[in-house]
Amino acid sequence: MSTERTEQRRVVVTGLGASTPVGGDVASTWEGLLAGRSGVRTIEDERFAELPVRFAGQLAVDPTEVLERPEARKLDRSQQVALVAAREAWAHAGAPEVDKLRLGVVVATGIGGIVSLLDNYDILNTRGWSRVSPMSVPQLMPNGSAAWVGLDLGAQAGIHTPVSACASGAEAIGYAMEMIRSGRADVVVAGGTEACIHPITVAAFGAMRALSTRNDEPARASRPYDKGRDGFVMGEGAGMVVLESAEFAAARGATVYAEVASQGLSADGHHIAQPEPEGRGATRAIRSAIEAAGVAPSDIIHVNAHATSTPQGDVAESLAIRAVLGDATDGVAVSGTKSMTGHLLGGAGAVESVAAILALHHRMAPPTINIEDPDDEIRLDVVRGEARALRNGDAAVLNNSFGFGGHNVALVFRSV
C-alpha cells in the first residue's frame, strides 16, 4: 500500500455505535446487514393511509425502550436515537479518560427536530400556546443532537453540526478527523442522526417523485442498481464513531478498528436535487479522498456506495467510481446497504461509515439485496446474494455520501 502522505497526526477509530431499521445496536445491525435482512416495513400510523407512500425503514428498537422516560421526554426522536448510538460508541471505546477540554462532538443531521416542531404546532392550534412544550426549541434545533451528546459527555473542545443533506453524517466524521489533526482535540465523538418519518416529509418527497411507491412489497422497494428501481426509501436512525489521535489511543491501550485516512469534498454546481449526470462532482470528491489518503486505486477493496436506488443517482455514482478506480474497479466489492436500511438522510453517511469500518475490520462485505434485473449501465462488482469475504493484508475502503444541493463527501478508511 502506498504511504506517500504529508506527515500529519493520524486519526483512528476506537468505538462504534448505531441504531437502525436493521438492528438496535452495532452487533445486531451488522448481523442483519451481512444476512441481507431488510428493515423496511409498512407504516401503521393511520395518518399515512391516504399518502402515495406508506412504508419506510423504521427503527428496529425504539429509543424510548433504551432511554429512561424522563430523559426521553425532553428529546426529539432524532436526538433520542443519537444519544443511544453515541453512548454505545463511547462504551465500545472503553469510555476514554480524557481532559474534557480535549474532547469534541460532531453530530450531523439533514433535517433536525422537525417532528417535534410539527407536533408542537399541532398543539398550538388545538390546545393553545400555553400547552406548547418548553423544550420545543431545544428539540427542534438542528444542533440539538450534538448539544445533548456533548452535554452527556461533558465535551468542551467544540460541538458542531454539519448540515449538508444526505452527505451530513459523512461530513461530520471528516470534520472530526480535522479537529484531531489540527490539534484542537484528542478524542471526538462523531456521526449523524435522522428521524423524520412524518406525513409531511413523506408527502414532500413523494411530491418530488423521489420515493419508491412499492406499497405492496416494502421490503423489496429499495433496490439499488436494479432496472426496476423507482426511488429511494425513507429511513431513520443514527451512527456514531469515537475518533482519537493514534498517540492518545496507543497510550491508553485502546482497540483500534481502522484509521480515518482522509476525506474528499466537492460540490456539483448543477441542480438542487439531481446529481450531475456524469458524476463529475462525485469523481472529484472520490479522487481527492484517495489521493489524500496516500493509497492507490488497487488498495481499495470495498466501497459502501451511496446507492440510493434512484434512477439517475446510481448511474452517476457508478460512473464516478469507475472514473477514479479505473481497471481496479472490477476487483472492488461494492455494497449498497440502503437496500436494507432505507435512506437515513443525515444519518446515512455515518451508519454507512460504521458498516464500511466493520467490513474492513472483519473483511466481509454485506450484500446488496433486491437486485433482480441488474442495470446494464452500472458496471460495478456489486455484492449480491450473500456477503463476500474480502482479501486480507493492508487495504482501504471507501464510503460515498452525496446530498441534495450537490454536496459530495468521500471518506477513506485504512487498515491498521
N, C-alpha and C positions, 0 to 999 in steps of 0.2 A: 504494500500500500504506500502510495506517495505520501511524504511528510513535509513537503516544501510549503511551509506556512510561516508567516511572520510570528515570531515568538510572542506569546501573549498568555495571560492567565487562563488555564484550562478549566472548563466547567463540566461537572459530572452530575449524573442523575443518581440519587440515593433513595428516593421514595416515590411511590406511585399510589394514586387514589382515583377511584371512578365510581359513578353510579349512573347506569344507562338503562335503556329498554331491554338489554340482554341480561343484565345482572346488577345486583345491588352493591357490588364491590369489585375490586380488580380481579380477584380469583374467579368469581362467577361470570364476569364479563368476558374474560379471556377464554374460559372454558366454553362459553356459548359461541364466541366467535370462531374458535377452532372447530366446533361441532357444526357450524353453519346454521345456527338457530336464529330465526327471525324474532325480533321483539316488537314487530308491528302488529297492531290489532285494532278492531273496531272500537270507536269511542262510544261509551254507553250513555254519556250525558245527552239528555233529550234536546238540548239547545242545538245540537249538531244534526238533528234528524232531517231537516229540510235543506241542509247545505249540500253542495255538489261533491264534497269530500267528507267522509265520515270515519276516517281512520288515521292513526298516527303511531309513531314509536313512543309509547308511553312508558314511564319508569317501571322497571321490574319490581322495585321496592320503593314504596312511598317514603319520602324523607321524614314524615311525621311518625313513622314506625321506628325511626332511629333516634330522633331528637326528642328531648323532653318537651312536653306540651307547652309550658310557659315560654320556653325559648322559641319553639316553632311558631307560636302565635305572633311573635314580633317580626317575623321574616317573610318576605315574598318567597314564593316557591323556588325561584331561581337562586335565591340566597340560601335557602334550606339545603338544596342539593349541593351547592358549592361548599358549604360548611361540612357536610357529610364527607365529600370527597377529599377536602383539604385535611380533615382530621385523620382520615385513613392514610393519606400520603405522609403526614407528619409522624404518625405512629410507625408506619412502614420504614421510615428513615431512622427510627430509633429515637425520636424526639430529641434532636440535637441540642446540646447545651451551647448556646451562642449568645453573645452580647446582643441585646435587643436593638442597640444602635447599629448593629451589623446584620440585622435580619430584615428582609424585604418581602413584599407581597405584590404580585401582579396577577389579577384575575379579570379576564375579559368577558364581554358579553356583546351580543349583537343588538339586542332589544331592551334588556333590563327588566325592571319590575312592572311590565305592562299589565299583567293580570291583577296586581294589587291596585293599580291606577284605575282600571276599568271597574273592578269590584267596588271601590270607594265612590266612584262616580255614580254607580247604581244606588248605593246607599244614600248619597246626597239627594238624588232625585226621588227616592221613595220614602226616606225616613228623616231627611233634613240634615243640615250641615253639622249639627252638634253630635251626630252619630258617626261622622267620619272618623276613622281611626287616627289617633295622634301619632301613630307610627307610619302613616301612609307616605310621608315624604321620604324617610329612610328606606321604605320598601320599594318605592318607585325609582329611586336614584340609580342610574346605570353603574355608579361606583359602589353601590351598596354591598354587593357580594365581596369585593375586595376589602371594603371597610370592615365588615364583620369578621372576615378571616384574619385581617390584620389585628383587630381587637382581641380575637380569640388567642392569638399567638403573642401579642404584645410587640408586634413588629414596629420598628421606628426608623429603619433605613430608607423607607419610602413605600407608599402604597399607591398602585397605579391601575388604570383600567383602559386598555386599548379598546376602541370600538371601530371595527372595520368589517362589519357584516360577518359573513361566513369565514373570513380569514382571522377573526379576532383571537380565537384560542391559540392558534399557532403564533400569532404576533406577540402574544403575552409571553410565551416561552422564549422567543427571541429577545424580547425586551429584558427579561430576567437574566438571560445569558449576558447581555451587555452590562447590566448593573453589576454583575460579579466581575466581569472582565475589566471594567473601569475602576474597580477597587472600592465602589460605594457600598458593597455588601459582601458578606461571606456566604450567606445562605439566603435563598429566595424561594418562596412557595409560589408556583405559577400555574396557570391553567385557564380554563374557560367554562362558562356555565350558561344554560338557557332553559327556560321552562315557560313557554308562551303558547301552549296549545289552548286556544280560546276561539270562540266563534268568529271574532273579528279578524284575527290573524289568519285563520284558515280561509275565511271568505276573501280576505285581501289577496293572499297568494293564489287562491282559486281564480279570482278575477283577472290575475295576470296570466292565467293558463300555465302556471309554473308547477302545479301539483299533479301527481298521478290521480286518476279518478277510478282506480280499480276497487270500488267499494265491495264487490262480491268476493274478492280474494286479496285482502290487505297484506298478508304475509308474502305475497308474490309481487307486490306492487313496485317495490324498489328493485330495479333490475338494470344496474349499470352495464353498458356495453351490449345489451340485447337490442335487436332491431325493434322489438315491441315496446321499448321504454317510452313512457308518456309523461314524465315529470318526476320531481323528487317527492319524498315522503317526509313530512314534518316529524321531528323527534325532540326529545327533551333529555337533559342530563348534564353531567359535569365530569371533567377530567382534570387531575392535578398532578404536578410533579414537584419534588423537592430537588432544587439545584444547589450545588455547593462548589466552591473552588476546590480543585483537586487536592490542594495542600491542606485545606481545612478538613476535607473528608478523610484523607490519609492520616492526619494527626489524631483523629478520634476513632480510627479503625472502622469506618463505615463500609458497608457493602455497596459497591458501585455497579450499576446496571448498564450504563452507557456513558459516552461523552457527548455533550451537545457541541457538535463541531462547528456549526455555522448556521446562519440564516441568509436567505436571499429575498430581497424585497423589490417589487416593481409595481407599476400601475399601467393599465391598458390604454387609458385615454381614448376609449372607444364608445362606451354605452353605459347607461346607469344600471342595466340589468343583464344584458347579453355579453358573453365573452367575446373577445376579439377572435374571429373565426379561425385564423391560422395559429392561434396560441402564441403570438409573438411576445406578449407581456409575460405569460407564464414561462416561456422559454428563457427570458432574461432572468427571472427570479430563480429558476432551477439552475441555470448555468452559474449564476453568481454564487449560489449556495455551495455548489460542488467545487468551484474554484477556491472559494474562501476556506472550505474545509481541507483543502490540500489533498483531495482524493481524485483518483482517475475514474472515468465512467465505468471501467471494468471492476472497480472496487464496490460499486453499488450492487447489492444482492437482492434488494427488495424495495418496492415502492408501495406505501399506503397512499393510494391515489385519492384525489378529491371526489371524483367519480360519483356525481350526484344523481345520475340516472336521468339527466336531461339530454334531449337530442343533440343540442349544439355543444354543451359543456363537455361531454365525454369525448367527443371528437377533437375539440380544440386542445384538451389536456393531452390526449394521446399523441397529437402532432408535436406538442412541446416536449414530451418525454423522449420521443424518437429524435427530435432535433438536437437534444443535448447528449443523450447516451449513444446515439449512432448505432454502430454494429453491435455494441454491448447490450442493446435493448432486448434482444432475443433471449438472453440468459438471465434476465431480471424478472423475478416473480412479483407480479402486480396484484394487489388486493384492493377491492372496493368494499370496505366494511360498512358503508352506508346501506348496502343491500340488506343488512341485518338490523342496524340500529335506526335507520332513517337518518335524516339530516338534522343534526343537533345545532345548526346555525352557529351562534357564537361559541358553543361548546364543542363543535365538531373537530376543529384543529387540535384541541387539547386531548380529547378522547382518542383521536386517531394517532396522536403522538405517543400516548400510552401504549396503544396497540403496536406501533412501529418499534418502540423500545423493547417490548416483550418479544416481538418477532426476532429482533436482533439477539436478544439475550438467550432465548430458548431455541433459536434457529428453526423457527416454524412460521410459515406464512398462512394466515387464515384464507379460506376460500371466499370467492365472490359468488353469492347464490343468485338464483333466478335467471341465469343465462340459458335460454333455450334455443335461441337463434342468434348467434354472435354477429354483430355488425361488421361487415366486411371493411368498413373504413377505419376500424380500430385495430391496428397491427401491434398488439402488445401481447406479452406472455402472461395472460391473466390466469390466476389460480382459480380453478373451478372444481366442483365436486367435493374434493377433500382437501384438508390442509396439506401444505407441501413442506418438506424438510428443506432447509437452506444449508448451503455449504459452510463448513467451519473455517477457522482461521481469521485473520484480520479482515474486516469488512465494514461496510457502512450501509445505512438505509436512508431512504428519502421519504419525507412526508410533505404532501402538497395541500395547500389550502387557498382557495380563491373566493372572493366575495363580491356581492353587488357593489357597483361603483368602480369596478376594475381593480380591486385590491388583490395582490398576488404575494403569497408567502410560501417559501420552501425552506424546510428545515432538514439538516443532515445530522444524523446520529452515528457515531463511530463506536466500534467495539473497543473494549478496554482489557 
